Amino acid sequence: MTAAFGIPVMGIVCPIGADKTRVAQNLASGSRAGLTARTDIAIDKTVYIGAVDDELPGLPESLLPYDCRNNRMMLAALDQIRSEVEAAARRFGRDRIAVILGTSTGGIAEGEAAYAGVKQTHRWPNDFTYRQQELGTLADFSARILGLTGPAYVVATACSSSGKAFASARRLIQAGFCDAAVVGGADTLCRMTVNGFGSLEAVSGGLCNPFSRNRDGINIGEAAAAFLLTKDPAPVMLFGIGESSDAHHVSAPDPEGRGAYEAMRLAMVDAGLSPADIAYVNLHGTATPLNDAMESKAVHALLGSAAPCSSTKSMTGHTLGAASACEAAFLWLTLHPAYNDGLLPPHLWDGVADPALPALALTTAGMRAAGTGRMAMLSNSFAFGGSNVTLAFGRN
């Protein structure tokens, strides 16, 4: 059992809001307002997209070479935790705080726009730099904007990226390389991602429908979330982390869910939890036929059919490299006594159960986690290539 780490503060920008209060309200009510039909992003197809409509902050002139939507969205999340990070920097030293973030597509939308310009003018736009779309830019930019000089790097393991960032940051603190860490991730919309998943026939023809017999694929979304991770107690704690790499297939999950099961099991062992301790599971829940089939098997095998579960991707879409961080933020809001205080996110679907899947206790609006006092919840993220992570959060 590993000692728990505190998460005193969180910032979130996603399709259901750009501040904690609004996101908490929409999460508890089950809002799908952030998912809208778009005709401009997929080739010859209308798709539902989880987009952030809120105005994003601009960058200072000294950091304009980093200017891209991914970094601006990350900045909006960082601004929500900036004062607490600054206090930690005064306490520990700027070189003792790491910045470990996850992303997948990074700022590739700016690269797409620049290349479109090249095709017309045969010249790269003057305001485009490769740094805008480079994967490692997210952590470099965030460290610079916060004035931190500790370890700073990006984890890019597709849909588990920002969950793996938690694991990497915790190891750095445990090893004594730093005393605290800014963790999280960001991913923003681009045509390459939407059309790439479309080529895999993994994009839904409508609103995604996780765990339904009628499920037909994902919606793509965008988000950014940021946290401060320390050894100190906090209202929300990181109890444990489980990682696995089943390497079953480059894009398909192990149909029996062995990697998913192992990630959840290891997170619970790491946190010293039993199945009876789990008050809620935020499912990876992509609404693709293969993912939901294997995840339901893994969850049922480990926790049975009593643990309340839901997929919040039916509110935000799949935010890819930001998914782990976005859904960790949802657990933070669910657990925090100042926000939803145990009010569980509802599972939004058509209600048509798939008889081929083991039954799970899918939540409905207004459900609250059982019990008071100490509470633990899991968040699953399962990526291409079988790179899996489960985060165990809780409160004492």
C-alpha positions in Angstrom: 0.0 0.0 0.0 1.4 3.4 -1.1 1.0 6.5 1.0 -1.8 8.7 -0.4 -1.0 12.1 -2.0 -3.1 15.2 -1.7 -4.7 17.1 -4.6 -5.6 20.4 -3.0 -6.6 22.2 -6.2 -7.9 21.5 -9.7 -8.6 23.5 -12.9 -10.8 22.3 -15.7 -11.9 23.5 -19.2 -14.1 21.1 -21.1 -17.3 21.0 -23.2 -19.6 21.3 -20.2 -17.8 24.3 -18.7 -14.7 26.3 -18.1 -14.8 26.7 -14.3 -15.3 24.2 -11.5 -18.8 25.4 -10.4 -20.3 25.2 -13.9 -18.7 21.9 -14.6 -19.9 20.4 -11.3 -23.5 21.5 -12.0 -23.5 20.1 -15.5 -21.8 16.9 -14.5 -24.3 16.2 -11.8 -27.3 17.0 -14.0 -26.0 15.1 -17.1 -25.8 17.9 -19.6 -25.1 17.0 -23.2 -25.1 20.7 -24.3 -21.4 20.5 -25.1 -21.9 18.0 -27.9 -22.9 19.6 -31.1 -23.3 18.5 -34.7 -20.5 19.7 -37.0 -20.2 19.5 -40.8 -16.8 21.2 -41.1 -14.4 18.7 -39.4 -15.0 15.2 -40.9 -14.8 14.4 -44.6 -18.3 14.2 -46.1 -19.9 13.5 -42.8 -21.8 15.2 -40.0 -20.4 14.2 -36.6 -21.1 15.2 -33.0 -18.1 17.0 -31.4 -17.4 18.0 -27.8 -16.1 21.5 -28.3 -15.1 24.3 -25.7 -16.9 27.4 -26.7 -15.6 29.6 -23.9 -13.1 32.3 -24.7 -9.5 31.2 -24.0 -6.8 33.4 -22.6 -4.1 34.9 -24.9 -0.4 34.3 -24.4 2.1 36.9 -23.3 4.3 38.3 -26.1 7.3 36.4 -24.8 5.6 33.1 -25.3 3.9 33.8 -28.7 6.0 31.1 -30.5 4.0 28.6 -28.3 0.6 30.0 -29.3 -1.8 27.3 -30.2 -5.2 26.2 -29.0 -3.8 23.3 -27.0 -1.6 25.7 -24.9 -4.3 28.3 -24.6 -6.7 25.7 -23.2 -4.0 24.4 -20.8 -3.4 28.0 -19.7 -7.1 28.4 -18.9 -6.9 25.4 -16.6 -3.6 26.5 -15.1 -5.0 29.9 -14.3 -7.4 28.2 -12.0 -4.6 26.8 -9.8 -2.0 29.4 -10.3 -2.2 31.0 -6.8 -1.8 27.6 -5.1 1.2 26.7 -7.4 2.8 30.0 -6.6 2.4 29.3 -2.9 4.0 25.9 -3.4 6.9 27.5 -5.3 7.5 29.9 -2.4 7.4 26.9 0.0 9.5 24.4 -1.9 11.4 26.4 -4.4 10.7 26.7 -8.2 13.2 24.0 -9.0 11.4 21.5 -6.7 8.0 21.5 -8.6 7.7 19.2 -11.6 5.3 19.8 -14.5 4.2 16.4 -16.0 1.3 16.6 -18.5 -0.3 14.3 -21.1 -1.4 15.0 -24.6 -2.0 13.1 -27.8 -2.6 15.4 -30.8 -1.1 18.5 -29.2 -1.4 21.6 -31.4 -1.7 19.7 -34.7 -4.7 21.9 -35.7 -2.2 24.8 -36.2 -0.1 22.5 -38.3 -3.1 21.6 -40.4 -3.9 25.2 -41.0 -0.3 26.1 -41.8 -0.1 23.2 -44.3 -3.3 24.4 -46.0 -1.6 27.7 -46.4 1.5 26.1 -47.9 -0.7 24.3 -50.5 -2.0 27.7 -51.6 1.0 30.0 -51.4 3.9 27.4 -51.3 5.2 29.2 -48.2 4.8 28.5 -44.5 2.8 31.2 -42.7 5.0 33.7 -40.9 3.2 33.1 -37.6 3.7 29.3 -37.6 6.4 27.5 -35.7 6.9 23.8 -35.3 6.9 24.4 -31.5 3.1 25.1 -31.7 2.4 21.4 -32.6 5.3 19.6 -31.0 4.2 17.1 -28.3 6.7 18.2 -25.7 5.6 21.8 -26.0 2.7 21.5 -23.6 5.0 20.9 -20.5 7.6 23.3 -21.6 5.1 26.1 -22.1 3.3 25.3 -18.8 6.5 25.4 -16.9 7.5 28.7 -18.4 4.1 30.3 -17.8 4.2 29.2 -14.2 7.9 30.1 -13.7 8.8 26.6 -12.6 12.3 25.1 -13.2 11.9 21.5 -12.0 11.5 18.5 -14.3 9.0 19.2 -17.1 7.9 16.7 -19.8 5.0 15.3 -21.6 3.6 11.7 -21.5 2.0 10.6 -24.8 0.4 7.2 -24.6 -2.8 8.0 -26.5 -5.9 7.9 -24.4 -4.1 7.1 -21.1 -1.6 9.9 -21.5 -2.7 12.3 -18.7 -3.4 9.4 -16.3 0.2 8.1 -16.9 1.3 11.7 -16.0 -0.1 11.2 -12.5 2.0 8.0 -12.2 5.1 9.6 -13.5 4.7 12.7 -11.2 4.1 10.6 -8.2 7.3 8.6 -8.9 9.3 11.8 -9.1 8.1 12.9 -5.7 8.7 9.5 -4.2 12.2 9.4 -5.6 13.0 12.8 -4.1 13.5 14.7 -7.4 10.8 17.2 -6.4 8.4 18.0 -3.6 5.2 18.7 -5.6 4.0 18.5 -9.2 1.6 20.1 -11.6 -0.1 17.3 -13.4 -2.9 17.0 -15.9 -3.2 17.3 -19.7 -4.8 18.9 -22.7 -6.0 17.8 -26.2 -7.8 19.9 -28.7 -9.8 19.2 -31.8 -8.3 18.7 -35.2 -9.4 17.2 -38.4 -6.6 14.6 -38.4 -8.0 12.9 -35.2 -11.6 13.0 -36.2 -10.9 11.6 -39.7 -8.4 9.1 -38.4 -11.0 7.6 -36.0 -13.5 7.8 -38.9 -11.1 5.7 -41.0 -11.2 3.0 -38.3 -15.1 3.1 -38.4 -15.0 4.1 -34.7 -17.0 7.4 -34.9 -20.7 7.4 -34.0 -23.3 8.5 -36.5 -25.0 10.4 -33.7 -24.5 11.0 -30.0 -22.4 8.3 -28.4 -24.3 5.6 -26.6 -21.9 3.8 -24.1 -22.8 0.2 -23.1 -26.0 0.1 -25.2 -26.8 -2.7 -27.5 -27.1 0.1 -30.1 -23.7 1.7 -29.5 -21.8 2.5 -32.7 -18.7 4.5 -31.8 -17.3 7.6 -30.2 -17.7 11.3 -30.3 -14.4 13.3 -30.2 -14.0 16.1 -27.7 -11.4 18.5 -26.3 -10.5 19.4 -22.7 -7.7 20.5 -20.4 -7.3 19.8 -16.7 -4.6 20.7 -14.2 -3.9 19.6 -10.6 -1.3 20.3 -7.9 0.0 17.0 -6.4 1.7 17.1 -3.0 2.4 14.8 0.0 0.1 16.9 2.2 -3.4 15.9 3.1 -6.2 17.5 1.1 -10.0 17.3 0.7 -9.4 15.0 -2.3 -6.6 12.4 -2.2 -4.8 10.2 -4.8 -5.1 6.9 -3.1 -3.4 4.7 -5.7 -2.5 4.0 -9.3 -2.5 0.9 -11.4 -0.8 0.5 -14.8 -0.7 -2.3 -17.3 0.5 -2.9 -20.8 -1.3 -5.8 -22.5 0.0 -4.9 -26.0 -2.8 -7.0 -27.4 -3.2 -5.0 -30.7 -2.2 -1.6 -32.0 -5.8 -0.3 -32.0 -8.1 -3.0 -30.5 -8.4 -3.9 -26.8 -7.9 -7.4 -25.4 -11.4 -8.8 -25.9 -11.3 -10.4 -22.4 -10.2 -7.2 -20.7 -7.2 -8.7 -19.0 -5.2 -5.5 -19.2 -8.1 -3.4 -18.0 -8.7 -5.8 -15.1 -5.0 -5.7 -14.1 -4.9 -1.9 -14.1 -7.9 -1.7 -11.8 -6.7 -4.5 -9.6 -3.2 -2.9 -9.2 -4.8 0.5 -8.4 -6.8 -1.1 -5.6 -3.8 -3.0 -4.2 -1.7 0.2 -4.3 -4.5 2.0 -2.4 -5.2 -0.8 0.0 -8.8 -1.0 -1.2 -11.2 -3.9 -1.5 -14.2 -4.2 -3.9 -16.5 -3.2 -1.1 -14.6 0.1 -0.7 -15.4 1.3 -4.3 -18.2 3.9 -4.3 -18.1 4.7 -8.0 -16.2 3.9 -11.2 -15.8 6.4 -14.0 -15.6 4.0 -16.9 -13.4 4.5 -20.0 -16.7 3.9 -21.8 -15.9 5.0 -25.3 -19.2 3.5 -26.8 -17.3 1.4 -29.3 -18.4 -2.2 -29.5 -15.0 -3.7 -28.5 -14.1 -1.3 -25.7 -17.4 -1.5 -23.9 -17.5 -5.3 -24.2 -14.1 -5.8 -22.7 -14.5 -3.2 -20.0 -17.8 -4.5 -18.8 -16.1 -8.0 -18.4 -13.2 -6.5 -16.5 -15.3 -4.4 -14.1 -17.7 -7.2 -13.5 -14.9 -9.7 -12.8 -13.3 -7.5 -10.3 -16.2 -5.6 -8.7 -19.3 -7.6 -9.5 -22.5 -5.8 -10.5 -23.0 -3.6 -7.4 -20.5 -0.8 -7.8 -22.1 2.3 -9.4 -20.6 3.1 -12.8 -20.9 5.6 -15.6 -19.2 6.9 -18.7 -18.9 10.7 -18.8 -17.8 10.7 -22.4 -21.5 10.9 -23.3 -21.2 14.5 -22.0 -17.8 15.6 -23.3 -16.9 13.2 -26.1 -13.6 11.3 -25.9 -11.0 13.9 -25.1 -8.1 11.6 -26.1 -4.9 12.6 -24.4 -6.8 14.7 -22.0 -9.4 12.1 -21.1 -7.7 10.8 -18.0 -7.2 14.3 -16.6 -10.7 15.5 -17.5 -12.3 12.4 -15.9 -9.9 12.7 -12.9 -11.3 16.3 -12.6 -14.8 14.9 -12.6 -13.9 12.6 -9.7 -12.3 15.5 -7.9 -15.6 17.4 -8.2 -17.7 14.4 -7.2 -15.6 13.8 -4.1 -15.0 17.4 -2.9 -17.4 18.5 -0.1 -17.5 22.0 -1.6 -18.8 20.8 -5.0 -20.8 17.7 -5.7 -20.0 15.9 -2.4 -20.7 12.4 -3.5 -23.4 13.2 -6.1 -22.6 10.8 -9.0 -22.4 11.6 -12.7 -25.3 10.0 -14.4 -24.8 7.5 -17.2 -26.4 8.9 -20.4 -27.5 6.4 -23.0 -30.7 5.0 -24.6 -31.3 2.5 -21.8 -31.2 -0.5 -24.1 -28.9 -3.0 -22.4 -26.7 -5.3 -24.4 -27.5 -8.9 -23.3 -24.0 -9.9 -24.4 -22.4 -7.8 -21.7 -22.2 -8.5 -18.0 -24.6 -6.2 -16.1 -23.1 -3.1 -14.5 -24.8 -0.8 -12.0 -25.1 2.2 -14.4 -26.0 5.4 -12.5 -29.0 7.6 -13.0 -29.4 11.4 -12.3 -29.6 12.2 -8.6 -27.7 9.1 -7.3 -25.3 9.7 -4.5 -22.4 7.6 -3.4 -23.3 5.3 -0.5 -21.9 6.1 3.0 -20.2 9.1 4.5 -16.7 9.8 5.6 -13.9 7.8 3.8 -14.8 7.1 0.2 -12.9 5.8 -2.8 -13.6 6.0 -6.5 -11.8 4.7 -9.6 -11.2 6.2 -13.1 -10.3 4.0 -16.0 -8.4 5.0 -19.2 -7.4 2.3 -21.7 -5.3 3.3 -24.7 -4.3 2.1 -28.1 -1.6 -0.5 -27.8 -2.9 -1.7 -24.5 -1.4 1.1 -22.4 -3.8 1.1 -19.5 -4.1 3.2 -16.3 -6.6 3.3 -13.4 -6.5 6.1 -10.9 -8.0 5.6 -7.4 -9.1 8.9 -5.8 -10.8 9.4 -2.4 -11.3 11.3 0.7 -10.7 10.4 4.3 
